[in-house]
Amino acid sequence: MAESNYHPTAKPAVQVQIVGLNKDLTHETKKADWRYEVYFDLSGIPSPAWTKIFLRQWKRLNQTEPRLWDRVAVKEHYLVIYRPPQEIAQKHLLILKLAVAATNKTHQRSVANQPGNP
């Protein structure tokens, strides 16, 4: 994953991508249950609807690991995962990318089906 400090426009985005790891914000914490907050820059600011879909997709893709369900958050134009960086790189990054892709697909369909959209 590339290092990034990307800052998107303030307009909520329909399609969102993980742009890179934000090393400036990623840090170790004193919280014993997760110890790290790892920040990924997103290509845009997700809407509340996108965020809700993403959290559902994250749970769906981690059905056998409910301990991970609350270890991810969307904050402004960041995707934050509360796990050690090595564990993210080895186990969770692919799932994060799959969840983002599935979310984009579902969100795009829901936006297209809204009244007033062709």
The first five atom37 places (N, CA, C, CB, O) and aatype in JSON, in Angstrom:
{
  "aatype": [12, 0, 6, 15, 2, 18, 8, 14, 16, 0, 11, 14, 0, 19, 5, 19, 5, 9, 19, 7, 10, 2, 11, 3, 10, 16, 8, 6, 16, 11, 11, 0, 3, 17, 1, 18, 6, 19, 18, 13, 3, 10, 15, 7, 9, 14, 15, 14, 0, 17, 16, 11, 9, 13, 10, 1, 5, 17, 11, 1, 10, 2, 5, 16, 6, 14, 1, 10, 17, 3, 1, 19, 0, 19, 11, 6, 8, 18, 10, 19, 9, 18, 1, 14, 14, 5, 6, 9, 0, 5, 11, 8, 10, 10, 9, 10, 11, 10, 0, 19, 0, 0, 16, 2, 11, 16, 8, 5, 1, 15, 19, 0, 2, 5, 14, 7, 2, 14],
  "atom_mask": [
    [1, 1, 1, 1, 1],
    [1, 1, 1, 1, 1],
    [1, 1, 1, 1, 1],
    [1, 1, 1, 1, 1],
    [1, 1, 1, 1, 1],
    [1, 1, 1, 1, 1],
    [1, 1, 1, 1, 1],
    [1, 1, 1, 1, 1],
    [1, 1, 1, 1, 1],
    [1, 1, 1, 1, 1],
    [1, 1, 1, 1, 1],
    [1, 1, 1, 1, 1],
    [1, 1, 1, 1, 1],
    [1, 1, 1, 1, 1],
    [1, 1, 1, 1, 1],
    [1, 1, 1, 1, 1],
    [1, 1, 1, 1, 1],
    [1, 1, 1, 1, 1],
    [1, 1, 1, 1, 1],
    [1, 1, 1, 0, 1],
    [1, 1, 1, 1, 1],
    [1, 1, 1, 1, 1],
    [1, 1, 1, 1, 1],
    [1, 1, 1, 1, 1],
    [1, 1, 1, 1, 1],
    [1, 1, 1, 1, 1],
    [1, 1, 1, 1, 1],
    [1, 1, 1, 1, 1],
    [1, 1, 1, 1, 1],
    [1, 1, 1, 1, 1],
    [1, 1, 1, 1, 1],
    [1, 1, 1, 1, 1],
    [1, 1, 1, 1, 1],
    [1, 1, 1, 1, 1],
    [1, 1, 1, 1, 1],
    [1, 1, 1, 1, 1],
    [1, 1, 1, 1, 1],
    [1, 1, 1, 1, 1],
    [1, 1, 1, 1, 1],
    [1, 1, 1, 1, 1],
    [1, 1, 1, 1, 1],
    [1, 1, 1, 1, 1],
    [1, 1, 1, 1, 1],
    [1, 1, 1, 0, 1],
    [1, 1, 1, 1, 1],
    [1, 1, 1, 1, 1],
    [1, 1, 1, 1, 1],
    [1, 1, 1, 1, 1],
    [1, 1, 1, 1, 1],
    [1, 1, 1, 1, 1],
    [1, 1, 1, 1, 1],
    [1, 1, 1, 1, 1],
    [1, 1, 1, 1, 1],
    [1, 1, 1, 1, 1],
    [1, 1, 1, 1, 1],
    [1, 1, 1, 1, 1],
    [1, 1, 1, 1, 1],
    [1, 1, 1, 1, 1],
    [1, 1, 1, 1, 1],
    [1, 1, 1, 1, 1],
    [1, 1, 1, 1, 1],
    [1, 1, 1, 1, 1],
    [1, 1, 1, 1, 1],
    [1, 1, 1, 1, 1],
    [1, 1, 1, 1, 1],
    [1, 1, 1, 1, 1],
    [1, 1, 1, 1, 1],
    [1, 1, 1, 1, 1],
    [1, 1, 1, 1, 1],
    [1, 1, 1, 1, 1],
    [1, 1, 1, 1, 1],
    [1, 1, 1, 1, 1],
    [1, 1, 1, 1, 1],
    [1, 1, 1, 1, 1],
    [1, 1, 1, 1, 1],
    [1, 1, 1, 1, 1],
    [1, 1, 1, 1, 1],
    [1, 1, 1, 1, 1],
    [1, 1, 1, 1, 1],
    [1, 1, 1, 1, 1],
    [1, 1, 1, 1, 1],
    [1, 1, 1, 1, 1],
    [1, 1, 1, 1, 1],
    [1, 1, 1, 1, 1],
    [1, 1, 1, 1, 1],
    [1, 1, 1, 1, 1],
    [1, 1, 1, 1, 1],
    [1, 1, 1, 1, 1],
    [1, 1, 1, 1, 1],
    [1, 1, 1, 1, 1],
    [1, 1, 1, 1, 1],
    [1, 1, 1, 1, 1],
    [1, 1, 1, 1, 1],
    [1, 1, 1, 1, 1],
    [1, 1, 1, 1, 1],
    [1, 1, 1, 1, 1],
    [1, 1, 1, 1, 1],
    [1, 1, 1, 1, 1],
    [1, 1, 1, 1, 1],
    [1, 1, 1, 1, 1],
    [1, 1, 1, 1, 1],
    [1, 1, 1, 1, 1],
    [1, 1, 1, 1, 1],
    [1, 1, 1, 1, 1],
    [1, 1, 1, 1, 1],
    [1, 1, 1, 1, 1],
    [1, 1, 1, 1, 1],
    [1, 1, 1, 1, 1],
    [1, 1, 1, 1, 1],
    [1, 1, 1, 1, 1],
    [1, 1, 1, 1, 1],
    [1, 1, 1, 1, 1],
    [1, 1, 1, 1, 1],
    [1, 1, 1, 1, 1],
    [1, 1, 1, 1, 1],
    [1, 1, 1, 0, 1],
    [1, 1, 1, 1, 1],
    [1, 1, 1, 1, 1]
  ],
  "atom_positions": [
    [[0.85, -1.16, 0.0], [0.0, 0.0, 0.0], [0.9, 1.23, 0.0], [-0.97, 0.0, 1.22], [1.82, 1.33, 0.8]],
    [[0.62, 2.14, -0.89], [1.4, 3.36, -1.0], [1.14, 4.28, 0.18], [1.09, 4.08, -2.31], [0.06, 4.29, 0.76]],
    [[2.15, 5.06, 0.51], [2.0, 6.07, 1.55], [1.28, 7.26, 0.93], [3.38, 6.5, 2.16], [1.54, 7.6, -0.22]],
    [[0.38, 7.88, 1.67], [-0.42, 8.95, 1.1], [-0.84, 9.93, 2.17], [-1.64, 8.39, 0.39], [-1.0, 9.57, 3.34]],
    [[-1.02, 11.16, 1.77], [-1.64, 12.19, 2.6], [-2.64, 12.94, 1.73], [-0.58, 13.16, 3.22], [-2.63, 14.17, 1.68]],
    [[-3.48, 12.19, 1.07], [-4.44, 12.71, 0.12], [-5.54, 13.48, 0.83], [-5.03, 11.58, -0.71], [-6.01, 13.05, 1.89]],
    [[-5.95, 14.59, 0.27], [-7.04, 15.38, 0.84], [-8.07, 15.66, -0.24], [-6.5, 16.71, 1.46], [-7.87, 16.55, -1.07]],
    [[-9.17, 14.92, -0.24], [-10.19, 15.08, -1.28], [-11.02, 16.34, -1.08], [-11.1, 13.86, -1.32], [-10.93, 17.01, -0.05]],
    [[-11.82, 16.63, -2.06], [-12.74, 17.75, -1.95], [-13.79, 17.46, -0.9], [-13.4, 18.06, -3.31], [-13.96, 16.31, -0.49]],
    [[-14.48, 18.47, -0.46], [-15.46, 18.32, 0.62], [-16.77, 17.69, 0.16], [-15.76, 19.67, 1.22], [-17.58, 17.29, 0.99]],
    [[-17.0, 17.58, -1.14], [-18.24, 17.01, -1.66], [-18.27, 15.5, -1.43], [-18.38, 17.33, -3.16], [-17.31, 14.81, -1.77]],
    [[-19.37, 14.97, -0.86], [-19.47, 13.51, -0.67], [-19.32, 12.77, -2.01], [-20.81, 13.14, -0.01], [-19.86, 13.2, -3.03]],
    [[-18.6, 11.68, -1.98], [-18.32, 10.9, -3.18], [-19.24, 9.69, -3.28], [-16.86, 10.46, -3.2], [-19.59, 9.08, -2.27]],
    [[-19.63, 9.34, -4.51], [-20.43, 8.14, -4.74], [-19.51, 6.93, -4.78], [-21.23, 8.26, -6.06], [-19.81, 5.9, -4.17]],
    [[-18.39, 7.04, -5.48], [-17.39, 5.98, -5.56], [-16.2, 6.38, -4.69], [-16.95, 5.73, -7.04], [-15.71, 7.51, -4.8]],
    [[-15.74, 5.5, -3.85], [-14.64, 5.78, -2.93], [-13.6, 4.68, -3.08], [-15.14, 5.88, -1.45], [-13.95, 3.51, -3.2]],
    [[-12.34, 5.05, -3.08], [-11.25, 4.08, -3.16], [-10.28, 4.33, -2.0], [-10.51, 4.18, -4.53], [-10.18, 5.45, -1.49]],
    [[-9.58, 3.29, -1.6], [-8.48, 3.46, -0.65], [-7.29, 3.96, -1.46], [-8.14, 2.12, 0.12], [-6.83, 3.28, -2.38]],
    [[-6.8, 5.15, -1.12], [-5.71, 5.78, -1.87], [-4.36, 5.33, -1.33], [-5.83, 7.3, -1.8], [-3.43, 5.09, -2.11]],
    [[-4.24, 5.23, -0.03], [-2.96, 4.81, 0.55], [-2.99, 4.9, 2.06], [0.0, 0.0, 0.0], [-3.97, 5.34, 2.65]],
    [[-1.91, 4.49, 2.65], [-1.74, 4.53, 4.1], [-1.34, 5.94, 4.5], [-0.68, 3.49, 4.57], [-0.45, 6.53, 3.89]],
    [[-1.97, 6.48, 5.52], [-1.61, 7.8, 6.03], [-0.71, 7.6, 7.25], [-2.88, 8.66, 6.4], [-1.2, 7.37, 8.36]],
    [[0.59, 7.68, 7.03], [1.56, 7.45, 8.11], [1.55, 8.57, 9.14], [2.96, 7.28, 7.54], [1.92, 8.35, 10.3]],
    [[1.14, 9.77, 8.73], [1.11, 10.89, 9.68], [0.08, 10.68, 10.78], [0.82, 12.19, 8.94], [0.3, 11.07, 11.92]],
    [[-1.05, 10.07, 10.44], [-2.12, 9.87, 11.42], [-2.06, 8.51, 12.12], [-3.45, 10.03, 10.75], [-2.56, 8.37, 13.24]],
    [[-1.48, 7.53, 11.48], [-1.38, 6.19, 12.07], [-0.49, 6.26, 13.3], [-0.82, 5.16, 11.04], [0.6, 6.82, 13.27]],
    [[-0.98, 5.66, 14.38], [-0.21, 5.73, 15.63], [-0.57, 4.58, 16.57], [-0.44, 7.07, 16.33], [-1.62, 3.95, 16.46]],
    [[0.34, 4.34, 17.49], [0.1, 3.38, 18.56], [-0.7, 4.07, 19.65], [1.45, 2.8, 19.13], [-0.5, 5.26, 19.91]],
    [[-1.61, 3.33, 20.28], [-2.43, 3.9, 21.35], [-2.14, 3.17, 22.65], [-3.93, 3.81, 20.99], [-1.38, 2.2, 22.69]],
    [[-2.73, 3.65, 23.7], [-2.58, 3.0, 25.01], [-3.73, 2.03, 25.28], [-2.51, 4.06, 26.12], [-3.77, 1.39, 26.34]],
    [[-4.64, 1.92, 24.33], [-5.79, 1.04, 24.51], [-5.37, -0.41, 24.31], [-6.93, 1.41, 23.53], [-4.93, -0.79, 23.23]],
    [[-5.49, -1.19, 25.34], [-4.99, -2.57, 25.33], [-5.7, -3.46, 24.33], [-5.13, -3.17, 26.7], [-5.11, -4.43, 23.84]],
    [[-6.95, -3.15, 24.01], [-7.68, -4.07, 23.15], [-7.37, -3.91, 21.66], [-9.14, -3.9, 23.36], [-7.76, -4.77, 20.87]],
    [[-6.69, -2.84, 21.25], [-6.31, -2.77, 19.84], [-4.92, -2.21, 19.61], [-7.3, -1.96, 19.1], [-4.28, -2.62, 18.64]],
    [[-4.42, -1.32, 20.4], [-3.06, -0.79, 20.41], [-2.66, 0.08, 19.23], [-2.13, -1.88, 20.48], [-1.74, 0.88, 19.37]],
    [[-3.3, -0.03, 18.08], [-2.95, 0.8, 16.93], [-4.19, 1.37, 16.29], [-2.14, 0.0, 15.91], [-5.24, 0.72, 16.25]],
    [[-4.07, 2.59, 15.78], [-5.08, 3.18, 14.9], [-4.38, 3.4, 13.57], [-5.68, 4.53, 15.5], [-3.49, 4.25, 13.47]],
    [[-4.77, 2.64, 12.57], [-4.15, 2.72, 11.25], [-5.11, 3.43, 10.31], [-3.78, 1.3, 10.71], [-6.25, 2.99, 10.11]],
    [[-4.65, 4.54, 9.74], [-5.47, 5.39, 8.89], [-5.12, 5.17, 7.42], [-5.28, 6.88, 9.28], [-3.96, 5.17, 7.02]],
    [[-6.17, 4.99, 6.63], [-6.04, 4.93, 5.18], [-6.76, 6.15, 4.59], [-6.61, 3.59, 4.59], [-7.89, 6.45, 4.98]],
    [[-6.09, 6.83, 3.67], [-6.73, 7.94, 2.97], [-7.71, 7.38, 1.96], [-5.68, 8.85, 2.27], [-7.42, 6.4, 1.27]],
    [[-8.87, 8.0, 1.88], [-9.88, 7.64, 0.89], [-9.89, 8.68, -0.22], [-11.28, 7.5, 1.54], [-9.5, 9.83, 0.0]],
    [[-10.35, 8.29, -1.39], [-10.36, 9.18, -2.55], [-11.43, 10.26, -2.47], [-10.56, 8.37, -3.8], [-11.43, 11.19, -3.28]],
    [[-12.31, 10.15, -1.54], [-13.37, 11.13, -1.36], [-13.98, 10.99, 0.02], [0.0, 0.0, 0.0], [-13.61, 10.1, 0.79]],
    [[-14.9, 11.85, 0.32], [-15.59, 11.8, 1.61], [-16.85, 10.96, 1.42], [-15.93, 13.24, 2.15], [-17.76, 11.38, 0.7]],
    [[-16.92, 9.81, 2.04], [-18.1, 8.96, 1.87], [-19.35, 9.59, 2.49], [-17.86, 7.58, 2.5], [-19.29, 10.26, 3.52]],
    [[-20.46, 9.37, 1.83], [-21.74, 9.82, 2.38], [-22.11, 8.92, 3.56], [-22.86, 9.8, 1.29], [-21.55, 7.84, 3.71]],
    [[-23.05, 9.36, 4.38], [-23.52, 8.48, 5.46], [-24.09, 7.16, 4.92], [-24.59, 9.19, 6.29], [-23.92, 6.11, 5.55]],
    [[-24.75, 7.22, 3.76], [-25.3, 5.98, 3.18], [-24.17, 5.04, 2.77], [-26.19, 6.31, 1.95], [-24.25, 3.83, 3.01]],
    [[-23.12, 5.57, 2.16], [-21.96, 4.75, 1.77], [-21.34, 4.11, 3.01], [-20.91, 5.61, 1.0], [-21.02, 2.92, 3.0]],
    [[-21.17, 4.9, 4.05], [-20.56, 4.4, 5.28], [-21.38, 3.27, 5.88], [-20.42, 5.54, 6.3], [-20.83, 2.26, 6.32]],
    [[-22.7, 3.43, 5.9], [-23.57, 2.39, 6.44], [-23.45, 1.09, 5.64], [-25.03, 2.87, 6.45], [-23.39, 0.0, 6.21]],
    [[-23.42, 1.22, 4.32], [-23.25, 0.04, 3.46], [-21.89, -0.6, 3.71], [-23.41, 0.42, 1.97], [-21.78, -1.82, 3.79]],
    [[-20.85, 0.23, 3.81], [-19.5, -0.3, 4.05], [-19.45, -1.13, 5.34], [-18.48, 0.84, 4.12], [-18.9, -2.23, 5.34]],
    [[-20.01, -0.61, 6.4], [-19.97, -1.33, 7.68], [-20.72, -2.66, 7.58], [-20.58, -0.47, 8.79], [-20.31, -3.65, 8.19]],
    [[-21.81, -2.69, 6.82], [-22.53, -3.96, 6.58], [-21.66, -4.93, 5.78], [-23.87, -3.7, 5.83], [-21.59, -6.12, 6.1]],
    [[-20.99, -4.42, 4.75], [-20.12, -5.27, 3.93], [-18.95, -5.82, 4.76], [-19.59, -4.48, 2.72], [-18.58, -6.98, 4.62]],
    [[-18.38, -4.97, 5.61], [-17.27, -5.4, 6.47], [-17.72, -6.57, 7.36], [-16.76, -4.21, 7.35], [-16.99, -7.55, 7.49]],
    [[-18.89, -6.45, 7.95], [-19.4, -7.54, 8.79], [-19.66, -8.8, 7.96], [-20.7, -7.11, 9.5], [-19.34, -9.91, 8.39]],
    [[-20.24, -8.61, 6.79], [-20.55, -9.75, 5.92], [-19.27, -10.5, 5.53], [-21.3, -9.28, 4.65], [-19.26, -11.73, 5.5]],
    [[-18.21, -9.76, 5.24], [-16.96, -10.38, 4.81], [-16.14, -10.94, 5.98], [-16.13, -9.38, 4.05], [-15.16, -11.66, 5.77]],
    [[-16.53, -10.6, 7.19], [-15.84, -11.1, 8.39], [-16.82, -11.83, 9.31], [-15.17, -9.93, 9.16], [-16.77, -11.67, 10.53]],
    [[-17.7, -12.61, 8.73], [-18.73, -13.3, 9.5], [-18.17, -14.18, 10.6], [-19.58, -14.12, 8.59], [-18.78, -14.31, 11.66]],
    [[-17.05, -14.79, 10.36], [-16.48, -15.71, 11.35], [-15.61, -15.01, 12.38], [-15.66, -16.78, 10.65], [-15.1, -15.64, 13.3]],
    [[-15.43, -13.69, 12.24], [-14.6, -12.94, 13.18], [-15.34, -11.7, 13.71], [-13.27, -12.51, 12.5], [-14.98, -10.57, 13.37]],
    [[-16.37, -11.9, 14.52], [-17.15, -10.76, 15.02], [-16.31, -9.78, 15.84], [-18.3, -11.25, 15.86], [-16.71, -8.63, 16.01]],
    [[-15.16, -10.2, 16.36], [-14.3, -9.29, 17.11], [-13.79, -8.16, 16.21], [-13.13, -10.05, 17.73], [-13.36, -7.12, 16.72]],
    [[-13.82, -8.35, 14.89], [-13.36, -7.32, 13.96], [-14.45, -6.32, 13.58], [-12.84, -7.96, 12.71], [-14.15, -5.26, 13.02]],
    [[-15.7, -6.63, 13.88], [-16.8, -5.82, 13.4], [-16.71, -4.37, 13.85], [-18.09, -6.4, 13.87], [-17.02, -3.46, 13.08]],
    [[-16.29, -4.15, 15.08], [-16.2, -2.77, 15.57], [-14.76, -2.25, 15.54], [-16.74, -2.68, 17.0], [-14.44, -1.26, 16.19]],
    [[-13.9, -2.9, 14.79], [-12.51, -2.48, 14.69], [-12.23, -1.66, 13.43], [-11.61, -3.7, 14.7], [-11.07, -1.47, 13.05]],
    [[-13.28, -1.18, 12.81], [-13.15, -0.36, 11.61], [-14.1, 0.83, 11.72], [-13.44, -1.2, 10.32], [-15.19, 0.71, 12.27]],
    [[-13.67, 1.98, 11.19], [-14.51, 3.17, 11.22], [-14.19, 4.03, 10.0], [-14.29, 3.98, 12.53], [-13.1, 3.97, 9.44]],
    [[-15.17, 4.81, 9.6], [-14.98, 5.81, 8.55], [-15.08, 7.16, 9.22], [-16.03, 5.65, 7.37], [-16.09, 7.49, 9.84]],
    [[-14.0, 7.95, 9.1], [-13.93, 9.27, 9.71], [-13.52, 10.26, 8.63], [-12.93, 9.31, 10.92], [-12.39, 10.24, 8.15]],
    [[-14.47, 11.12, 8.25], [-14.24, 12.08, 7.16], [-13.74, 11.33, 5.93], [-13.22, 13.19, 7.58], [-14.44, 10.47, 5.41]],
    [[-12.53, 11.64, 5.45], [-12.01, 10.95, 4.27], [-10.94, 9.92, 4.64], [-11.42, 11.95, 3.27], [-9.97, 9.71, 3.91]],
    [[-11.14, 9.28, 5.8], [-10.23, 8.25, 6.28], [-11.01, 6.98, 6.59], [-9.46, 8.73, 7.51], [-12.15, 7.02, 7.05]],
    [[-10.37, 5.87, 6.33], [-10.84, 4.57, 6.79], [-9.85, 4.18, 7.88], [-10.91, 3.5, 5.6], [-8.65, 4.09, 7.64]],
    [[-10.37, 3.94, 9.07], [-9.51, 3.64, 10.22], [-9.78, 2.21, 10.65], [-9.76, 4.65, 11.38], [-10.92, 1.79, 10.81]],
    [[-8.69, 1.47, 10.85], [-8.82, 0.11, 11.38], [-7.95, 0.04, 12.63], [-8.4, -0.98, 10.33], [-6.81, 0.48, 12.65]],
    [[-8.53, -0.53, 13.66], [-7.9, -0.6, 14.97], [-7.28, -1.98, 15.17], [-8.92, -0.3, 16.09], [-7.81, -2.82, 15.89]],
    [[-6.15, -2.19, 14.52], [-5.41, -3.44, 14.59], [-3.94, -3.12, 14.35], [-5.94, -4.5, 13.55], [-3.63, -2.04, 13.84]],
    [[-3.03, -4.01, 14.71], [-1.6, -3.79, 14.42], [-1.35, -3.74, 12.91], [-0.74, -4.9, 15.07], [-1.97, -4.5, 12.15]],
    [[-0.46, -2.86, 12.46], [-0.2, -2.71, 11.02], [0.2, -4.02, 10.33], [0.89, -1.69, 10.8], [-0.23, -4.28, 9.2]],
    [[1.01, -4.84, 10.98], [1.44, -6.1, 10.37], [0.25, -7.03, 10.14], [2.48, -6.79, 11.25], [0.16, -7.7, 9.11]],
    [[-0.65, -7.05, 11.1], [-1.85, -7.89, 10.97], [-2.73, -7.39, 9.84], [-2.64, -7.92, 12.3], [-3.29, -8.19, 9.09]],
    [[-2.85, -6.09, 9.71], [-3.65, -5.51, 8.63], [-3.06, -5.91, 7.29], [-3.73, -3.96, 8.75], [-3.78, -6.37, 6.4]],
    [[-1.76, -5.74, 7.14], [-1.09, -6.06, 5.87], [-1.25, -7.54, 5.52], [0.39, -5.7, 5.94], [-1.47, -7.87, 4.36]],
    [[-1.14, -8.41, 6.51], [-1.19, -9.85, 6.27], [-2.59, -10.42, 6.14], [-0.48, -10.56, 7.36], [-2.82, -11.35, 5.37]],
    [[-3.56, -9.85, 6.88], [-4.88, -10.49, 6.96], [-6.05, -9.63, 6.52], [-5.12, -10.91, 8.35], [-7.01, -10.16, 5.97]],
    [[-6.0, -8.32, 6.73], [-7.22, -7.53, 6.6], [-7.27, -6.58, 5.4], [-7.4, -6.74, 7.81], [-8.36, -6.15, 5.02]],
    [[-6.14, -6.26, 4.81], [-6.13, -5.28, 3.72], [-6.95, -5.75, 2.54], [-4.7, -4.99, 3.28], [-7.73, -4.97, 1.98]],
    [[-6.8, -6.99, 2.15], [-7.58, -7.52, 1.03], [-9.07, -7.44, 1.33], [-7.18, -8.97, 0.73], [-9.86, -7.07, 0.46]],
    [[-9.47, -7.78, 2.55], [-10.88, -7.73, 2.93], [-11.38, -6.28, 2.93], [-11.09, -8.37, 4.33], [-12.51, -6.01, 2.51]],
    [[-10.55, -5.34, 3.39], [-10.93, -3.92, 3.34], [-11.2, -3.5, 1.9], [-9.82, -3.04, 3.96], [-12.2, -2.84, 1.61]],
    [[-10.3, -3.88, 1.0], [-10.47, -3.52, -0.42], [-11.72, -4.16, -1.01], [-9.23, -3.93, -1.23], [-12.44, -3.53, -1.79]],
    [[-11.98, -5.42, -0.66], [-13.19, -6.1, -1.14], [-14.45, -5.41, -0.61], [-13.18, -7.59, -0.73], [-15.43, -5.24, -1.33]],
    [[-14.41, -5.01, 0.66], [-15.56, -4.33, 1.26], [-15.8, -2.99, 0.58], [-15.34, -4.12, 2.76], [-16.96, -2.62, 0.35]],
    [[-14.75, -2.25, 0.26], [-14.89, -0.97, -0.43], [-15.48, -1.2, -1.83], [-13.51, -0.24, -0.53], [-16.4, -0.48, -2.24]],
    [[-14.97, -2.18, -2.55], [-15.48, -2.46, -3.9], [-16.95, -2.86, -3.87], [-14.65, -3.56, -4.57], [-17.75, -2.38, -4.67]],
    [[-17.32, -3.74, -2.94], [-18.72, -4.17, -2.82], [-19.61, -3.0, -2.41], [-18.85, -5.32, -1.8], [-20.74, -2.88, -2.88]],
    [[-19.09, -2.16, -1.55], [-19.85, -0.98, -1.11], [-20.09, -0.04, -2.28], [-19.11, -0.25, 0.02], [-21.2, 0.45, -2.46]],
    [[-19.06, 0.22, -3.07], [-19.22, 1.09, -4.24], [-20.28, 0.57, -5.18], [-17.9, 1.24, -4.98], [-21.11, 1.33, -5.69]],
    [[-20.27, -0.73, -5.42], [-21.24, -1.35, -6.33], [-22.66, -1.19, -5.79], [-20.91, -2.84, -6.54], [-23.57, -0.77, -6.51]],
    [[-22.85, -1.53, -4.53], [-24.18, -1.43, -3.9], [-24.64, 0.01, -3.82], [-24.16, -2.06, -2.51], [-25.8, 0.32, -4.11]],
    [[-23.75, 0.9, -3.43], [-24.1, 2.31, -3.29], [-24.44, 2.92, -4.64], [-22.96, 3.09, -2.63], [-25.39, 3.7, -4.75]],
    [[-23.68, 2.58, -5.68], [-23.95, 3.09, -7.02], [-25.35, 2.68, -7.47], [-22.9, 2.58, -8.03], [-26.08, 3.48, -8.05]],
    [[-25.72, 1.42, -7.21], [-27.06, 0.94, -7.58], [-28.13, 1.71, -6.82], [-27.2, -0.57, -7.31], [-29.15, 2.09, -7.4]],
    [[-27.91, 1.95, -5.52], [-28.93, 2.65, -4.74], [-29.08, 4.1, -5.19], [-28.59, 2.59, -3.24], [-30.19, 4.64, -5.19]],
    [[-27.98, 4.73, -5.56], [-28.04, 6.11, -6.06], [-28.77, 6.14, -7.41], [-26.6, 6.72, -6.2], [-29.59, 7.02, -7.66]],
    [[-28.48, 5.17, -8.27], [-29.12, 5.12, -9.59], [-30.62, 4.87, -9.47], [-28.49, 4.02, -10.44], [-31.38, 5.3, -10.33]],
    [[-31.05, 4.19, -8.42], [-32.47, 3.87, -8.24], [-33.26, 4.96, -7.52], [-32.61, 2.59, -7.47], [-34.47, 4.83, -7.35]],
    [[-32.58, 6.02, -7.1], [-33.28, 7.1, -6.42], [-34.13, 7.88, -7.41], [-32.29, 8.04, -5.72], [-33.74, 8.03, -8.57]],
    [[-35.28, 8.38, -6.98], [-36.11, 9.2, -7.87], [-35.33, 10.38, -8.42], [-37.36, 9.69, -7.13], [-34.57, 11.03, -7.71]],
    [[-35.52, 10.65, -9.72], [-34.85, 11.77, -10.34], [-33.56, 11.4, -11.04], [0.0, 0.0, 0.0], [-32.98, 12.22, -11.75]],
    [[-33.09, 10.17, -10.85], [-31.88, 9.71, -11.55], [-32.29, 8.88, -12.75], [-30.94, 8.89, -10.59], [-33.22, 8.07, -12.68]],
    [[-31.58, 9.08, -13.86], [-31.93, 8.32, -15.1], [-31.62, 6.86, -14.97], [-31.2, 8.88, -16.3], [-31.85, 6.09, -15.9]]
  ]
}
